[in-house]
Each structure stands twice: as C-alpha cells, then as structure tokens.
Amino acid sequence: MGLLKYEEAWDALTQALSFDQSSAEIKADLVKCTNLMKKNKNKGGSSKKKEHQQIVTMPKEDEIMLNNMLEGTLVHIKVLGGDKGRGVVALKTVPKDSLIFTATPYVSCVLYENDYSFVNCSHCLRVLNGIDQESDSKTKITKCQFCDVDIYCSEECLKTSWEQYHRKLCIRKTDSKTDTHPLTKLEKHCRDTKNEYPLMILRILARIIQAIESGEHPDNAWRPIGMLPCVGGFEAPASQEAAMSYELELIKECIFDPRLAPLFTLEKYKRINTKFMLNAFRVDIKSENK
C-alpha cells in the first residue's frame, strides 16, 4: 500500500484472507486498504500517467509463467518500459506465413447474443453439426456419462473438461431433468440476458477449486485470473447490480467453497466481471465443421 497500488493490495489481501479467515491483522489491513481506495477515488485518483504505469507493470512471476507457456515458439513476453506496457517480442526474424504461437482459452463459452443453431463441443466449442464419424476417425462424439448433458467431440475433450472444471459443475442425471437446479437457472438467465460472462466466471471458480483440491498452490491456481489487467472506473453500471447479485447467488449455490469465501463476494464478482469485459475476446464461426 506504500506504493499507492491500492487495487493490487486489495486483491492480495482478499486472496490472503481466503486462506486465513481468522487473521485479525489481514482483516484490519483490508479495511484500511478499502478506506484508502475510497479516499483516493474522492480525490480524483492519481494522474493518468501514473494510472497507466500501474496497469502495465507485470510481476516477475507472471512474466515467467507466460513465457513458460510460450516456450518453443518464436516470441516471448516482456515489459517494454516507459508507457509502452508489456508486449510480445520476436526472438528472431519471423518468416512470412509462419505460425507464431497458438493459445488455448482458459475458459470459453458459446455467445448468447444471436440465434444459434450449431451444436458445439462443451469444451473446445468445435462445431459438431454434420460430422460423419465413419469418415472422420479423429472425432468421437460422446456425452458425460454422469449428466448426459455436456457433449464432446473427443475423449480428450471429455477428460480435460472433467479434470479442469466439469467435476465440480456436473449436473447428475437425477437433476438434469428439472429447471430448479441453480446451474440450469443460471444458463437460462444468461440466455435471456444474452450475457455469457456469469457462466465463464462459474467455470473459472470451478477450475480454481479443482486445482487446489488436486494439490496446486492457491496462489498458482488464482494467478491466471489475478494477472489480468483491471482498470479502475471500468465497472458494470449500477443498473446491473441486481442482476449481478442474482448471478452470484446462483454461482454460490453451484460451487460455494467456505475456504475461498472472499472470492464469492459481490465486490470480487464485479471485479472478475470487469476483467472479462477488458480481456475476453470472441471468435466467430464462419461455417460448419470448422
């Protein structure tokens, strides 16, 4: 907090409290940080230059993690200094038409903004309409054996989904026939509002919980989301607060974990939602079977 990076401090303290909810010292620091954020906001905040510099800095551990993901490619990521922020830098001359790198989404979801007639793999979103499995030996369309709802293009996608998040989100067959399950309600709400972010946030929280239960350190489990930039003042409008409160309650009904209670607060939910507004991107499907 001495560096005036109140939002970063708030995130760190909230995360620390999720692992030690009895710590009076952490709670006191969190209250202090919240008050300082409000005071700073009332003063108009820091200068634009300082705000920008705060946004573009990147912790060394985040830089290492990103570059480990890019190992074997033609590029790496580094902070360029000044007001240039972080960027992708070529390690050598890149020939024309070269594949620089590929990126696997941390979470993904079909958009609800348009009428949609495709059937997609629940994990990789591959379009399954019109696939001839007899002539396509690489495709084996299958459903989750426990819920019979999620459908996959391969055993690999089914296994990856189960190991990353679906184990926490699977609606068992006895619940899949009813509209009262919180996940079913959340999906309907997302379709009605044409907003897929709540389902993606649910999947993120499920990934974090499953990773921790599988032995991953909590800091590492949260880092892929914590490292995403989040600009102060770019929050959802107040008119959406009632809808966001409803979404959060359904998410808590699905996967609430008391060990990570601070992650399930409305303030934290808003912050993760803002990260999505700034960092999520869409991929348009141009034709079937691609």
SELO-838876 format. One line per field, with one value per residue: residue in one letter; x, y, z of N, C-alpha, C in turn. Coordinates in steps of 0.1 Angstrom, whole numbers, plus 2048, in hexadecimal, padded with zeros to 3 digits. Layout:
N
rest = [A  ...]
n.c1 = [X  ...]
n.c2 = [Y  ...]
n.c3 = [Z  ...]
ca.c1 = [X  ...]
ca.c2 = [Y  ...]
ca.c3 = [Z  ...]
c.c1 = [X  ...]
c.c2 = [Y  ...]
c.c3 = [Z  ...]
***
This chain:
290
rest = [M  G  L  L  K  Y  E  E  A  W  D  A  L  T  Q  A  L  S  F  D  Q  S  S  A  E  I  K  A  D  L  V  K  C  T  N  L  M  K  K  N  K  N  K  G  G  S  S  K  K  K  E  H  Q  Q  I  V  T  M  P  K  E  D  E  I  M  L  N  N  M  L  E  G  T  L  V  H  I  K  V  L  G  G  D  K  G  R  G  V  V  A  L  K  T  V  P  K  D  S  L  I  F  T  A  T  P  Y  V  S  C  V  L  Y  E  N  D  Y  S  F  V  N  C  S  H  C  L  R  V  L  N  G  I  D  Q  E  S  D  S  K  T  K  I  T  K  C  Q  F  C  D  V  D  I  Y  C  S  E  E  C  L  K  T  S  W  E  Q  Y  H  R  K  L  C  I  R  K  T  D  S  K  T  D  T  H  P  L  T  K  L  E  K  H  C  R  D  T  K  N  E  Y  P  L  M  I  L  R  I  L  A  R  I  I  Q  A  I  E  S  G  E  H  P  D  N  A  W  R  P  I  G  M  L  P  C  V  G  G  F  E  A  P  A  S  Q  E  A  A  M  S  Y  E  L  E  L  I  K  E  C  I  F  D  P  R  L  A  P  L  F  T  L  E  K  Y  K  R  I  N  T  K  F  M  L  N  A  F  R  V  D  I  K  S  E  N  K]
n.c1 = [808  815  81F  80A  7FA  7DE  7C9  7D6  7E0  7C8  7BE  7D2  7D0  7B6  7B8  7CA  7BC  7A9  7B6  7BC  7A7  7A4  7B6  7BC  7CC  7CF  7B5  7B2  7C4  7B8  7A0  7AC  7B9  7A2  796  7A9  7A9  790  793  7A8  79A  787  797  79C  7AE  7CE  7E5  7E0  7F6  803  7F0  7EF  809  807  7F6  803  819  829  82A  847  844  82D  835  848  838  828  83B  844  82E  831  847  85D  852  852  854  855  849  84C  851  851  859  857  83B  832  829  823  82E  82E  84B  860  876  887  88D  86E  861  84C  82A  82D  824  820  819  802  7E4  7D3  7B2  7AB  793  774  756  737  72A  70D  700  6F3  6DB  6E0  6EA  6FC  70C  722  742  745  75D  773  765  762  750  736  722  717  72D  73D  742  74C  75D  76E  786  793  780  76A  74D  740  72E  72D  72E  722  710  704  700  714  727  740  75C  76F  780  796  78F  77A  786  799  788  77A  78F  797  781  766  760  758  742  730  70F  6FD  6EB  6D3  6CC  6CC  6B5  6A4  699  6A1  6BB  6D8  6EC  6DF  6CC  6DE  6E8  6D1  6CC  6E2  6DE  6C7  6CF  6E3  6FE  71C  72F  72B  729  743  752  74A  755  770  773  76D  783  798  792  793  7AD  7BB  7B2  7BE  7D8  7E6  7F7  7E6  7EC  7F7  7E1  7CF  7DD  7DC  7C4  7C6  7DB  7D2  7CC  7BB  7A7  7A1  781  775  75E  740  720  70C  6F2  6F2  6F7  6E4  6DE  6F8  6FB  6E8  6F3  70B  701  6F6  70D  71A  709  70F  72B  737  752  75C  777  780  772  774  777  75D  74F  73A  749  761  757  74E  766  774  762  767  781  77C  76D  781  795  78B  785  775  76E  765  74F  751  749  73A  748  762]
n.c2 = [7F4  80B  813  81E  80E  806  7F5  7DE  7D6  7D2  7BC  7A9  7A7  79E  785  77A  779  766  74F  750  756  75E  771  78E  7A3  7A3  7A9  7C2  7D1  7CE  7DD  7F6  7FA  7FA  812  824  822  82C  846  84F  84E  861  878  87A  868  85B  86A  868  85D  850  83D  82E  824  813  800  7F3  7E6  7C7  7AC  799  77D  778  77F  76B  754  758  758  73E  731  738  72B  71D  72A  746  75D  773  781  7A1  7BD  7DD  7F5  818  829  815  7FC  7D8  7C0  7AB  79D  796  77A  775  77B  779  764  76A  761  750  73B  74A  747  732  735  728  72C  737  734  72F  737  733  74E  761  775  774  763  740  724  70F  6F1  6ED  6E1  6DD  6E5  6ED  6FB  6F3  6F1  6DA  6D3  6C0  6AF  692  676  65D  662  674  66E  679  685  67F  681  686  684  691  678  67A  68F  691  6A8  6BB  6BC  6AE  6B0  69E  684  68F  6AA  6A6  69B  6AF  6C4  6B9  6B6  6D0  6E2  6D8  6C3  6D0  6DE  6CD  6C3  6AB  68F  68C  6A6  6B4  6B4  6C7  6E9  6F7  6F6  708  70D  709  71D  733  730  735  74F  75C  757  766  780  783  780  772  773  76D  750  74A  755  744  72C  732  735  71C  70E  719  70F  6F3  6F0  6F7  6E3  6CE  6D0  6E7  705  720  73A  737  72B  740  753  755  763  779  787  795  7B5  7D0  7EB  807  816  80C  7FC  7E7  7F7  806  7FF  7E5  7D7  7C8  7B3  7A7  7A0  78C  779  773  767  74F  744  73F  72C  717  711  71A  71E  71D  722  733  74A  768  76B  769  77F  79C  7B3  7A7  798  7AB  7B6  7A1  79E  7B7  7B2  7A0  7AF  7BF  7AE  797  786  782  767  762  74B  740  72C  70B  6ED  6F6]
n.c3 = [800  804  7EC  7E0  7D1  7D3  7CA  7C1  7DA  7E7  7DA  7E0  7FC  7FF  7F3  805  81C  816  81B  835  849  863  86A  87A  875  858  852  85D  84D  835  838  83C  823  812  81B  814  7F9  7F3  7FC  7EB  7D3  7D7  7D6  7BC  7B3  7A6  78F  76B  75F  773  77A  762  762  778  76F  75A  765  76E  783  78A  78D  77E  764  760  761  74A  736  738  72E  714  70C  6F4  6DE  6C6  6D3  6F1  710  71E  734  727  72F  73A  72D  71D  725  728  710  6F3  6E7  6CC  6CA  6B6  693  682  66B  64E  64F  665  681  69E  6BA  6CD  6E1  6FC  708  729  736  725  712  700  6EE  6F7  6E9  6D0  6BC  6BC  6AC  6AB  6B7  6D1  6DC  6FF  70B  6FA  6E7  6CD  6AE  6AB  699  67D  67C  670  67F  677  661  66C  67F  695  6A5  6BF  6CA  6E9  709  72A  742  75B  75C  743  734  72D  70F  6FA  6E3  6E3  6F5  702  706  717  72D  734  73B  751  763  767  76E  76B  77C  794  78B  780  778  787  779  786  78C  775  767  771  776  78C  795  79E  78B  773  775  774  75A  74B  752  747  72C  729  72F  71D  723  729  73D  759  759  750  765  779  770  772  78E  796  78A  798  7B2  7AE  7A6  7BD  7CF  7C2  7CA  7C2  7C9  7D9  7D1  7B7  7AB  7A9  79B  77D  779  78B  780  76B  75C  76C  769  77E  782  76C  76F  770  76A  784  782  77B  792  7A1  791  790  7AB  7AD  79B  7A8  7BF  7B4  7AA  7C2  7CD  7BD  7BF  7D7  7EE  80E  816  804  807  804  7E8  7DF  7E3  7DC  7D4  7CB  7B7  7A5  79E  791  77C  76F  766  753  741  737  72D  721  701  6E1  6CB  6AB  69A  67B  669  668  677  67C]
ca.c1 = [800  81E  821  7FD  7F3  7D4  7C1  7DE  7E1  7BB  7BD  7DB  7CB  7AA  7BC  7D1  7B1  7A2  7BD  7BE  79C  7A5  7C0  7B7  7D6  7CB  7A8  7B4  7CB  7AE  798  7B5  7BA  795  794  7B3  7A4  785  799  7AF  790  780  7A0  79D  7B8  7DB  7E6  7DE  803  806  7E6  7F3  815  803  7EF  80B  824  826  832  851  83F  824  83D  84E  82D  824  845  844  824  836  854  85D  84C  85B  853  853  842  854  84D  859  85D  850  82C  82F  823  829  82B  833  857  865  884  890  885  863  85E  83E  820  831  81B  828  815  7F4  7E0  7C7  7AB  7AB  785  76D  748  730  723  6FE  6FA  6EC  6D5  6EC  6E5  707  70E  731  749  744  76A  77B  75B  761  742  734  718  71B  73A  73B  74C  751  767  777  78B  798  775  762  744  73C  728  731  726  71B  705  6FE  6FD  720  72A  74E  760  779  783  7A0  788  772  790  79E  77D  778  79A  799  776  759  75D  751  736  727  702  6FA  6DF  6C6  6C9  6CC  6A7  69D  69D  6A4  6CA  6DE  6F4  6D4  6C7  6E8  6E9  6C5  6CE  6EC  6D8  6BD  6D6  6ED  70A  722  73A  729  72D  751  758  747  75E  77D  773  76E  791  7A1  78F  798  7BC  7C0  7AF  7C7  7E5  7ED  7F8  7DB  7F1  7F8  7D4  7C8  7E5  7D7  7BA  7CB  7E5  7CB  7CB  7AD  7A8  797  777  76F  755  733  718  705  6E5  6F4  6FB  6DA  6E1  704  6F9  6E1  6FC  714  6FA  6F5  71A  71D  702  716  739  73D  75C  75F  785  783  766  776  775  74F  748  735  754  76A  750  74E  774  777  75A  76E  78C  777  769  78D  79E  785  784  76C  773  759  74F  74E  742  739  753  76F]
ca.c2 = [800  816  817  824  804  801  7EA  7D2  7D2  7CC  7AE  7A0  7A5  796  778  775  777  75A  744  751  75F  762  77B  79B  7AC  7A4  7B0  7D1  7D6  7CF  7E9  802  7FB  7FE  820  82C  822  836  854  852  850  86E  882  879  85E  860  870  85E  857  846  832  826  81C  809  7F6  7EB  7DF  7B9  7A4  790  76F  778  77F  75E  74B  75B  754  730  72D  73B  724  716  732  750  76A  773  78D  7A9  7CB  7E5  801  825  827  80B  7F0  7CB  7BC  79E  7A0  78B  775  775  77F  770  763  76C  756  747  73A  74F  73E  730  737  721  734  732  730  733  735  738  75B  761  781  772  755  737  716  705  6E9  6EE  6DA  6E5  6E9  6F5  702  6EF  6EE  6CB  6D0  6BA  6A7  684  66F  652  667  67D  665  681  68A  675  689  67F  68C  68E  66C  67D  699  68F  6B5  6C1  6B4  6B1  6AC  693  67F  698  6B6  6A2  699  6BC  6CB  6B3  6B9  6DE  6E9  6D2  6BB  6D9  6E4  6C2  6C1  69D  68C  68E  6B4  6BA  6B5  6D1  6F7  6FD  6F5  716  70E  70A  72B  73C  72F  73C  75E  760  758  771  78D  782  783  766  775  765  742  749  757  738  722  736  732  70D  70B  71D  706  6E6  6F1  6F7  6D6  6C5  6D3  6F3  710  729  746  733  728  74D  75C  758  76E  784  78F  79C  7C3  7D4  7FA  80D  81E  805  7F2  7E6  802  803  7F9  7D6  7D1  7BF  7A7  7A1  79A  780  770  76E  75D  742  73E  73A  720  70D  70C  721  717  726  725  73E  753  775  76B  768  78C  7A4  7BB  79F  793  7B7  7B8  797  7A2  7C1  7AC  79A  7BA  7C5  7A4  78C  789  778  760  760  73F  744  721  6FF  6E4  6FD]
ca.c3 = [800  804  7DE  7DB  7C8  7DC  7C4  7C2  7E8  7EB  7D4  7E7  809  7FE  7F1  811  826  812  820  843  84D  872  86C  87D  86E  84A  851  860  841  82A  83B  83A  815  80D  81F  80C  7EB  7F2  7FE  7DF  7C9  7D9  7D2  7AE  7AF  7A2  782  761  75C  77E  778  757  766  781  768  751  76B  76E  78C  784  78C  773  758  75F  75D  73C  72C  738  725  706  709  6E7  6D4  6C1  6DB  6FF  715  727  737  71E  736  737  72C  713  72A  725  703  6ED  6E0  6C4  6CE  6AA  687  680  65C  64A  651  670  68C  6A9  6C6  6CF  6EE  700  711  737  736  719  712  6F4  6F0  6F7  6E4  6C4  6BA  6BA  6A8  6AB  6C3  6D3  6E7  70B  710  6F0  6DF  6BF  6A9  6A9  68F  670  67C  66D  688  670  659  674  68A  6A0  6AC  6C6  6D2  6F5  713  738  747  767  75A  736  72F  726  704  6F7  6D6  6E4  703  708  70B  722  738  738  741  75E  76C  76A  774  76A  788  79D  785  77A  77E  786  771  78D  78D  767  761  778  773  798  798  79D  77E  769  776  76F  74B  746  755  73E  71F  729  72F  712  72B  72D  747  765  757  74F  772  781  76C  777  79C  796  786  7A4  7BD  7AA  7A6  7CB  7D4  7BC  7D0  7BD  7D3  7D6  7C9  7A9  7A5  7A7  793  76F  779  792  779  760  760  76F  76A  787  77C  761  775  76B  770  790  77E  77A  79F  7A6  789  794  7B8  7AA  795  7B2  7C8  7AD  7AA  7D0  7CF  7B5  7C3  7E2  7F6  819  817  7FB  808  7FE  7DA  7DC  7E7  7D0  7CF  7C4  7AA  79C  799  787  770  768  760  747  738  731  728  719  6F3  6DA  6BE  6A3  693  66D  663  670  676  67E]
c.c1 = [809  821  815  7F6  7E8  7CC  7C9  7DF  7D4  7BA  7C6  7D6  7BF  7AE  7C2  7C6  7A9  7A9  7BF  7B3  79C  7AF  7BB  7BF  7D2  7BE  7A9  7BB  7C1  7A5  79F  7B6  7AE  793  79D  7AF  799  78A  7A0  7A5  78A  789  7A2  7A8  7C5  7DA  7E4  7EB  806  7FD  7EB  800  811  7FD  7F9  817  81F  82F  83B  84B  835  82B  843  844  829  82E  847  83A  828  843  853  857  856  85C  853  84D  84C  84D  856  85E  856  841  828  828  82A  825  832  83F  85C  873  88D  887  87A  85F  84F  836  824  826  823  825  806  7F1  7D3  7BF  7AB  79D  77E  75E  741  729  714  6F8  6F2  6E5  6E0  6E7  6F0  707  71E  736  749  751  771  772  75B  753  741  729  71E  728  736  746  753  75D  771  77B  790  78C  76D  759  73F  736  72E  728  71E  70F  6FE  6F9  708  724  738  751  76A  77A  78D  799  780  77B  795  794  77A  783  79C  78D  768  755  755  744  72C  71A  6FE  6ED  6D2  6C2  6C8  6BE  69F  6A2  6A1  6B3  6D0  6E6  6EA  6CE  6D1  6E9  6DD  6C7  6D8  6E7  6CE  6C3  6E0  6FB  710  72C  737  72C  73C  758  755  751  76C  77E  774  77C  79A  79F  795  7A7  7C1  7BD  7B8  7D6  7EC  7ED  7ED  7E0  7F2  7EA  7CD  7D0  7E0  7CC  7BF  7D4  7DE  7C9  7BD  7AE  79D  78E  771  766  748  72A  710  6F7  6E6  6F6  6F1  6DC  6ED  703  6F2  6EA  706  70D  6F9  702  71E  716  708  722  73F  746  75F  76D  789  778  768  775  766  748  744  740  75D  764  750  75C  778  76F  761  77A  788  773  775  795  798  785  77B  773  766  75A  749  746  742  746  761  770]
c.c2 = [80D  81B  81D  81B  7FE  7F5  7DD  7CD  7CC  7BE  7A4  79D  79C  787  772  771  76A  74E  744  75B  763  76D  789  7A6  7AE  7AC  7BF  7D8  7D8  7DB  7F6  804  800  80D  829  82D  82C  844  858  855  85E  87A  883  870  864  865  864  856  84C  83A  829  81E  811  7FD  7ED  7E4  7D0  7B2  79A  782  76D  777  771  753  74C  755  745  72A  72E  734  71C  71E  73D  75D  768  780  794  7B7  7D4  7F1  80E  823  81D  7FF  7E3  7C7  7AF  7A2  794  787  775  779  774  770  765  75F  74C  747  73F  748  73C  732  730  72A  72E  72D  735  730  73A  745  759  76C  77F  764  74C  729  70C  6FD  6E9  6E4  6E3  6EA  6F2  6FD  6FE  6EC  6E0  6C8  6CA  6B2  698  67C  663  656  670  674  66C  686  67E  67D  680  689  688  683  66F  686  697  69D  6BB  6B7  6B8  6AB  6A0  68F  689  6A4  6B2  6A1  6A6  6C4  6C6  6B6  6C7  6E5  6E1  6C9  6C3  6DD  6D9  6C2  6B2  69A  68E  69C  6BA  6BB  6BF  6DF  6FE  6FD  703  717  710  718  735  73C  737  74B  763  761  764  77E  78E  786  776  767  76D  757  740  74B  74A  72D  725  732  723  708  70D  713  6F8  6E5  6F0  6E9  6CB  6C7  6DF  6FD  71A  735  743  730  735  755  75F  762  77A  78D  797  7AB  7C6  7E3  7FF  816  818  7F9  7F2  7F1  7FD  7FC  7EA  7CF  7C6  7B1  79F  79A  78C  775  76A  764  750  73C  738  72D  714  708  713  718  721  72A  731  748  761  776  76B  774  793  7AD  7B4  79B  79F  7B8  7AE  79A  7AD  7BC  7A6  7A4  7BF  7BB  799  790  77E  773  75C  753  742  739  715  6F7  6EA  702]
c.c3 = [800  7F6  7D8  7D1  7D0  7D7  7C4  7D0  7EC  7E6  7DC  7F5  809  7FC  7FE  81C  823  818  82F  848  85B  874  86E  876  85F  849  853  854  836  82C  838  82B  80E  80F  816  7FE  7E9  7F3  7F1  7D4  7CA  7D6  7C3  7A9  7AB  794  777  75E  766  77D  76D  75B  76F  77A  760  758  76D  778  785  782  781  765  756  75B  74F  732  72D  72F  716  703  6FC  6DC  6CF  6C9  6EA  704  71F  729  72F  724  732  737  721  718  727  717  6FF  6E4  6D9  6C9  6C2  69E  684  671  65A  64B  65C  67A  698  6B6  6C6  6DE  6F1  70A  71F  73A  729  71A  705  6F8  6EF  6F0  6D7  6C5  6B6  6B7  6A8  6B8  6C5  6DE  6F3  710  706  6E6  6D0  6BA  6A6  69E  683  670  679  674  681  667  660  681  696  6A9  6B2  6CF  6DD  700  721  73D  753  766  74D  730  727  71B  6FF  6E9  6D7  6F3  70A  70D  717  72F  73E  740  74F  768  770  771  774  776  793  798  77F  780  77C  77F  779  78E  77F  761  768  775  780  79C  795  790  772  769  771  760  745  747  74A  730  71E  728  724  718  72F  738  754  764  756  75D  77B  77D  771  786  79E  793  792  7AF  7BA  7AA  7B4  7D1  7CE  7C1  7CB  7C8  7CF  7CE  7BA  7A3  7A1  79C  785  76E  780  78A  76E  765  762  772  774  77F  770  765  76E  771  77C  78D  77D  787  7A3  79E  78D  7A2  7B6  7A4  79F  7BC  7C1  7AD  7B7  7D2  7C7  7BB  7CF  7EB  801  81B  80E  7FB  802  7EF  7D5  7E1  7DA  7CB  7C7  7B6  7A0  796  78F  77A  768  761  753  73C  730  72A  720  70A  6ED  6CE  6B7  69B  685  666  66B  66D  676  68C]
***
